[in-house]
Amino acid sequence: MRKTTKQISGKLTTKQAAELKMLQAMPDDQIDYSDTPPAKPEEWRDAVVGKFYRPIKQQLTLRIDADVVDWFKRQGKGYQTRINELLREVMRKEAKH
């Protein structure tokens, strides 16, 4: 999720915030790409979509059967992450339909 200038303005100088605001308002066709040559298809071959994407976590209470939680915990450290990964996988599959 992209942050707005307002969301990050507390971490910026007044000058930086003004520059970001100006850039956000600039149409794409006015951006100077002269210092960034177009990428060749082979340069994207090993690219990973979403590699640095980190969704915002939301803490909640969720009732899960004890045997299911026990099974995940027996797999070792990171059981909550594994549960989240499985839920995300199901969500992605459902979203494709």
C-alpha positions as CSV (number, residue, x, y, z in Angstrom):
1,M,0.0,0.0,0.0
2,R,1.4,3.4,-1.0
3,K,1.6,6.0,1.7
4,T,0.4,9.5,1.1
5,T,2.5,12.6,1.7
6,K,0.3,13.3,4.7
7,Q,1.0,9.9,6.2
8,I,4.8,10.4,6.0
9,S,5.0,14.2,6.4
10,G,6.0,13.9,10.0
11,K,9.3,12.3,8.9
12,L,10.1,14.8,6.1
13,T,11.4,18.3,6.1
14,T,9.1,21.0,4.8
15,K,11.1,21.2,1.6
16,Q,10.9,17.4,1.1
17,A,7.1,17.3,1.7
18,A,6.6,20.1,-0.8
19,E,8.7,18.3,-3.4
20,L,6.7,15.1,-3.0
21,K,3.4,17.0,-3.2
22,M,4.6,18.5,-6.5
23,L,5.7,15.1,-7.9
24,Q,2.4,13.5,-7.0
25,A,0.5,16.1,-9.0
26,M,2.8,15.7,-12.0
27,P,1.3,13.8,-15.0
28,D,3.3,10.8,-16.1
29,D,4.0,12.3,-19.5
30,Q,5.9,15.2,-17.9
31,I,8.3,12.9,-16.0
32,D,11.9,13.0,-17.3
33,Y,13.1,9.5,-17.8
34,S,16.3,10.5,-19.7
35,D,18.5,9.1,-16.9
36,T,16.8,5.8,-16.8
37,P,17.0,3.8,-20.0
38,P,14.2,1.3,-20.7
39,A,14.8,-2.1,-19.2
40,K,15.2,-5.1,-21.6
41,P,12.9,-8.1,-21.1
42,E,15.8,-10.3,-20.1
43,E,16.5,-7.9,-17.2
44,W,13.1,-8.7,-15.8
45,R,13.6,-12.5,-16.1
46,D,14.4,-13.1,-12.4
47,A,12.2,-10.3,-11.1
48,V,10.0,-11.3,-8.1
49,V,6.6,-9.5,-7.9
50,G,5.9,-8.2,-4.4
51,K,9.3,-9.2,-3.0
52,F,9.3,-6.2,-0.7
53,Y,5.6,-5.9,-0.1
54,R,4.8,-6.2,3.6
55,P,1.1,-6.0,4.3
56,I,0.0,-4.3,7.5
57,K,-0.7,-6.8,10.2
58,Q,-3.9,-6.6,12.2
59,Q,-4.0,-8.2,15.7
60,L,-7.2,-10.0,16.4
61,T,-8.6,-12.8,18.5
62,L,-9.4,-15.9,16.4
63,R,-10.8,-19.2,17.8
64,I,-9.1,-22.2,16.2
65,D,-9.5,-25.8,17.3
66,A,-6.9,-26.8,19.8
67,D,-5.7,-29.7,17.8
68,V,-5.1,-27.5,14.8
69,V,-3.1,-25.0,16.8
70,D,-1.1,-27.8,18.4
71,W,-0.3,-29.2,15.0
72,F,1.0,-25.8,13.8
73,K,3.0,-25.3,17.0
74,R,4.7,-28.8,16.6
75,Q,6.0,-27.6,13.2
76,G,8.3,-25.2,15.1
77,K,8.8,-21.5,15.5
78,G,6.8,-19.3,13.2
79,Y,3.5,-21.1,13.4
80,Q,1.4,-17.9,13.2
81,T,3.3,-16.9,10.1
82,R,2.6,-20.3,8.5
83,I,-1.1,-20.0,9.4
84,N,-1.1,-16.6,7.7
85,E,0.6,-17.9,4.6
86,L,-1.9,-20.7,4.3
87,L,-4.8,-18.3,4.7
88,R,-3.2,-16.0,2.1
89,E,-2.8,-18.9,-0.4
90,V,-6.5,-19.8,0.0
91,M,-7.5,-16.1,-0.4
92,R,-5.4,-15.8,-3.7
93,K,-7.0,-19.0,-5.1
94,E,-10.5,-17.8,-4.3
95,A,-9.8,-14.4,-5.8
96,K,-8.9,-16.0,-9.1
97,H,-12.4,-17.5,-9.5
